[in-house]
Amino acid sequence: MKLIIMTSLLLASSVLHAQTLTLDAEQRAAFGIETAPVQLATETLSKPYPAKVQVPNAQLRVLSAPLEGVVEALLVAEGESVEQGQTLARVRSQGLLELQATYLETSTRRALAGETLARDKKLYAEGIVAKRRLLESQSAYHELSTAEERDRQSLLLAGLSESMLNTLVREKNLSAVLEVKAPLSGVVLEQIATAGQRLAVSDPLYRIGQLSPLWIEVHVPLNALGTIAPGSRVRIAEGDLDAEVITVGRMVHGTDQGVLVRAEVREGVEHLRPGQFVEAQISQAAGNGAFVVPAQAVVRMDSQDRVFVQRANGFELLAVEILSRERTVVVVRANLESSDSVVTSGTAALKAVWAGGAE
């Protein structure tokens, strides 16, 4: 087999004319030559930029203490998945007792004021009491109704549910333990509090996020923005993922003179982690004369990137300018036609023949 190939190399070297290498079918078979058609390129990818994975703002929640108290128990930890409404922590709070007691007291007074109002309405209709008495009863009832609703909303903000409030009114049992529940389904990104910690109002307990979709934030140099716009494709090396640009910032950051480009990843998010740094390439319009060729078609000769183009009488060695690289293809600018095909297998043999014939 080696003898056949060497013989073919010698024969081929004798048919090197200008920029075209002529081979017959037997020689092509001996070299294992295969070709693939080129494709017109509509976009190119930029050089890799450092980017950071972020959780979209609308999918982030910081779970805070609604009242002063002491952390009695933390029921989940960083990295765990949680469901909306799941109890994540228990806080023992004197303030919760006071809110419940105030609510029950106001509720009782409002009920009594309602009975007084009903009685005064009846007496006023019979002409027994003056209208002023009726108005005073109405004012007292409305004032207590407003106070009761205020206290009710305070308990709802503290984390009690409607059913818990109804049970409180019915059974009159006060509790000092406040259950802090997840506001959404997601993953615990950070545990901030510790068991036994004394909390002030709004002290953070957990940070929770939904991890699909995710954002990729890139700082692109101002002079490299080009045609980047919402809808542009972003290629992420880690995980071999695609994203779509959703925002191009209007401000230039002073530290690196870059403009924030934000892209959204919807598929394959399980390969990414919030806070992770990745490499991202952003697509731009390719312009005229740009073609997509298989990566293995490009060879390096005489400090120049080249491809072997199939012609009717052989193969032409053509110089190309690489515009961008992806995993399996390369976008080049070259004097090609959309009907052309390039050599993808056997390029090493053709390269050797060409080098030998050129000597």
C-alpha atoms as one frame of an Amber mdcrd trajectory, in Angstrom:
protein
   0.000   0.000   0.000   2.847   2.384   0.912   4.449   1.613  -2.473   1.244
   2.549  -4.304   0.975   5.826  -2.444   4.625   6.711  -3.039   4.235   5.913
  -6.718   1.124   8.074  -6.851   2.996  10.924  -5.175   5.707  10.735  -7.809
   3.183  10.616 -10.647   1.199  13.460  -9.184   4.236  15.648  -8.752   4.709
  15.500 -12.514   1.286  16.949 -13.190   1.508  20.038 -10.999   0.683  22.965
 -13.258   0.480  26.530 -11.920  -1.995  26.325  -9.031  -3.770  23.091 -10.082
  -2.820  19.518  -9.210  -4.095  16.924 -11.697  -4.921  13.435 -10.372  -6.652
  10.496 -11.996  -9.257   8.321 -10.306  -6.682   5.729  -9.188  -4.540   8.375
  -7.538  -7.535   9.934  -5.806  -8.486   6.551  -4.410  -4.919   5.918  -3.265
  -4.852   9.252  -1.426  -8.274   8.599   0.149  -9.567  11.910  -1.147 -13.071
  12.962  -0.122 -14.770  16.284  -0.776 -17.653  18.282   0.676 -19.561  21.249
  -0.803 -19.021  24.749   0.586 -21.918  26.796   1.867 -22.555  30.514   1.778
 -22.046  32.023   5.231 -24.596  34.483   6.581 -22.796  35.084   9.868 -19.395
  34.912  11.497 -18.482  34.446  15.129 -16.356  36.920  17.017 -13.233  35.973
  18.931 -14.007  34.357  22.306 -14.937  36.851  25.042 -15.067  36.076  28.768
 -18.677  35.951  29.964 -20.476  35.275  33.221 -23.555  33.132  33.840 -26.280
  34.989  35.737 -29.787  34.220  36.982 -32.379  36.590  35.431 -33.591  39.211
  37.897 -37.208  38.091  37.634 -36.173  34.581  38.725 -34.282  35.616  41.867
 -35.681  35.941  45.379 -33.992  36.827  48.653 -35.923  35.226  51.495 -35.833
  37.568  54.505 -37.095  37.503  58.082 -40.502  39.232  58.174 -40.236  39.765
  61.954 -37.597  39.913  64.637 -36.755  36.568  66.178 -34.342  33.690  66.568
 -33.696  31.060  63.891 -35.041  27.847  65.373 -34.347  25.582  62.385 -33.097
  25.753  58.811 -34.701  22.951  56.818 -32.808  23.211  53.497 -29.240  23.999
  52.481 -27.379  25.477  49.529 -27.844  23.506  46.327 -31.169  21.894  47.254
 -34.238  22.169  45.036 -37.343  23.627  46.660 -40.994  23.918  45.709 -43.161
  27.016  46.019 -44.812  27.083  49.440 -42.312  24.655  51.001 -41.246  25.520
  54.568 -37.571  26.467  54.506 -36.991  27.826  58.028 -38.657  28.238  61.407
 -38.190  31.447  63.390 -39.313  31.934  67.011 -40.668  35.466  67.316 -42.189
  37.471  70.150 -43.440  39.898  67.551 -45.592  37.172  66.009 -47.372  36.660
  69.336 -48.073  40.372  69.593 -49.438  40.590  66.053 -51.770  37.643  66.642
 -53.014  39.041  69.949 -53.652  42.458  68.394 -55.506  40.883  65.485 -57.766
  38.807  67.747 -58.494  41.827  69.949 -59.351  44.017  66.973 -61.475  41.262
  65.452 -63.467  40.893  68.680 -63.994  44.643  68.988 -65.064  44.871  65.345
 -67.626  42.089  65.872 -69.003  43.909  68.944 -69.152  47.188  67.007 -71.064
  45.386  64.263 -73.690  44.205  66.771 -73.964  47.720  68.201 -74.419  49.173
  64.729 -77.142  46.654  63.872 -79.000  47.480  67.109 -78.716  51.261  66.570
 -80.016  50.920  63.026 -83.108  49.177  64.367 -83.602  51.741  67.137 -83.124
  54.641  64.712 -85.735  53.170  62.364 -88.162  53.052  65.335 -87.340  56.667
  66.273 -85.847  55.744  69.626 -82.258  57.061  69.048 -80.994  60.139  67.257
 -79.235  60.001  63.892 -76.015  61.187  65.566 -75.967  57.979  67.617 -76.305
  55.914  64.442 -73.481  57.828  62.718 -71.214  57.322  65.719 -71.899  53.579
  65.641 -71.167  53.441  61.899 -67.899  55.375  62.363 -66.730  53.074  65.167
 -67.550  49.984  63.121 -65.720  51.190  59.986 -62.701  52.274  62.030 -62.397
  48.851  63.659 -62.966  47.073  60.332 -60.036  49.029  58.859 -57.856  48.207
  61.874 -58.787  44.524  61.625 -57.829  44.437  57.929 -54.539  46.177  58.719
 -53.688  43.584  61.379 -54.746  40.791  59.050 -52.449  42.036  56.275 -49.593
  42.330  58.794 -49.983  38.634  59.626 -50.136  37.712  55.930 -46.912  39.649
  55.347 -45.371  37.770  58.264 -46.009  34.527  56.417 -49.340  33.243  57.746
 -51.774  31.855  55.188 -55.519  32.527  54.928 -56.290  29.109  56.385 -53.943
  29.770  59.308 -55.698  33.073  59.998 -59.090  31.386  59.924 -57.827  28.761
  62.362 -56.447  31.500  64.627 -59.797  33.301  64.733 -61.669  30.047  65.327
 -59.419  28.413  67.930 -57.742  31.490  69.491 -54.438  29.573  69.859 -51.368
  31.813  69.615 -48.040  30.535  68.281 -44.553  32.039  68.566 -43.119  29.924
  65.728 -43.106  31.519  62.295 -42.664  29.250  59.247 -40.823  30.929  56.387
 -41.886  29.450  53.037 -40.401  29.446  49.532 -41.927  32.181  47.319 -41.164
  30.193  44.151 -39.878  26.838  42.955 -36.155  26.785  42.293 -32.770  26.055
  43.806 -31.189  27.415  46.984 -28.275  29.458  45.657 -27.035  30.617  49.050
 -27.777  29.981  52.719 -27.146  33.246  54.542 -28.488  32.664  58.079 -27.426
  30.058  60.634 -29.386  28.158  63.268 -29.633  30.095  66.543 -28.965  33.443
  64.892 -30.958  36.422  66.184 -32.643  38.202  63.306 -33.807  41.734  62.784
 -36.657  42.531  60.414 -35.583  41.921  56.775 -32.382  40.064  57.676 -31.742
  37.599  54.782 -32.101  33.837  55.261 -31.712  32.334  51.782 -31.204  33.340
  48.183 -33.310  31.272  45.775 -33.345  31.223  41.984 -35.012  29.517  39.054
 -32.258  28.225  36.776 -34.060  28.093  33.453 -33.547  30.145  31.391 -30.180
  31.697  32.302 -28.381  34.850  31.196 -24.888  35.144  29.735 -23.378  38.603
  30.261 -20.477  39.632  28.010 -18.481  42.864  27.907 -17.760  43.534  24.233
 -15.238  46.250  23.276 -16.995  49.273  21.838 -15.076  49.067  18.566 -16.096
  45.407  18.141 -19.877  45.815  18.532 -20.417  45.936  14.783 -23.847  44.542
  13.890 -24.514  42.841  17.245 -28.187  43.354  18.071 -31.050  41.582  19.853
 -31.554  38.264  18.099 -27.852  37.712  17.333 -26.576  34.218  18.070 -24.050
  33.573  20.825 -21.931  30.422  20.894 -20.815  29.148  24.304 -17.827  26.816
  24.290 -18.703  25.174  27.607 -21.442  22.648  26.891 -21.482  23.496  23.164
 -24.531  25.724  23.722 -26.312  28.480  21.808 -27.820  31.641  23.276 -29.701
  34.603  21.825 -28.832  38.241  22.466 -31.679  40.007  24.279 -29.978  43.269
  25.310 -27.159  45.453  24.020 -26.227  48.045  26.630 -26.036  51.759  25.977
 -23.315  52.537  28.514 -19.583  51.994  28.162 -18.062  50.562  31.351 -15.107
  52.561  32.538 -13.010  49.634  33.753 -12.687  47.845  30.418 -14.359  50.214
  27.912 -16.765  47.382  27.114 -20.479  47.395  26.407 -22.706  44.883  28.192
 -24.254  42.322  25.851 -26.752  40.022  27.529 -27.877  36.743  25.960 -30.439
  34.180  27.093 -29.824  30.429  27.190 -32.977  28.294  27.026 -31.677  24.831
  26.135 -28.886  22.965  27.872 -28.952  25.195  30.976 -28.126  22.134  33.092
 -24.545  22.445  31.789 -24.179  25.926  33.313 -23.946  27.228  36.878 -24.764
  30.747  38.126 -21.552  32.683  38.675 -19.613  30.483  36.235 -17.217  32.148
  33.781 -17.432  30.882  30.195 -16.153  31.820  26.750 -18.704  33.286  24.353
 -18.554  34.109  20.638 -21.148  36.475  19.189 -22.402  36.259  15.618 -22.308
  39.147  13.177 -23.182  39.524   9.516 -20.586  37.739   7.390 -20.586  40.039
   4.366 -19.735  39.093   0.790 -17.342  36.296  -0.091 -17.816  34.346   3.134
 -18.253  30.574   3.051 -18.641  27.745   5.559 -16.191  24.860   5.039 -15.457
  21.775   7.165 -12.699  22.430   9.695 -10.561  19.568   8.340 -10.521  21.173
   4.884  -8.258  24.026   6.010  -4.500  23.346   5.817  -1.560  25.535   6.738
   1.040  26.045   4.002   3.694  28.731   3.676   2.318  30.611   6.698  -1.049
  30.862   4.967  -4.396  29.133   5.512  -5.490  27.309   2.358  -8.009  24.819
   0.983  -7.860  22.380  -1.922 -10.772  23.145  -4.256 -12.029  20.461  -6.633
 -11.810  21.466 -10.289 -12.727  19.631 -13.487  -9.091  18.698 -14.150  -7.834
  18.338 -10.560  -7.455  20.328  -7.380  -6.618  23.988  -6.937  -4.800  25.280
  -3.872  -6.597  28.428  -2.775  -5.674  30.899  -0.030  -8.426  31.716   2.486
  -8.916  34.191   5.327 -10.396  32.605   8.449 -13.194  34.729   9.873 -14.325
  32.430  12.674 -14.043  28.880  13.928 -16.648  26.577  15.392 -16.315  23.016
  16.589 -16.635  21.295  13.178 -16.687  24.121  10.630 -14.743  27.237   9.731
 -16.055  30.430   8.156 -13.603  31.754   5.562 -13.441  34.554   3.049 -12.088
  33.309  -0.272 -12.524  33.402  -4.021 -15.015  30.531  -4.008 -18.382  29.832
  -5.601 -21.384  28.285  -3.881 -21.092  25.328  -6.286 -17.495  24.540  -5.269
 -16.374  21.549  -3.193 -13.268  21.328  -1.008 -11.129  18.365   0.010 -11.889
  17.116   3.522  -9.905  13.857   3.556  -6.522  13.207   1.955  -5.321  16.771
   2.448  -2.035  15.566   4.007  -1.188  13.600   0.853  -2.122  16.493  -1.415
  -0.054  18.817   0.718   2.953  16.490   0.415   2.539  16.223  -3.376   2.228
  19.978  -3.680   5.306  20.598  -1.558   7.273  18.035  -3.584   6.184  19.433
  -6.903   6.967  22.978  -5.873  10.611  22.151  -5.069
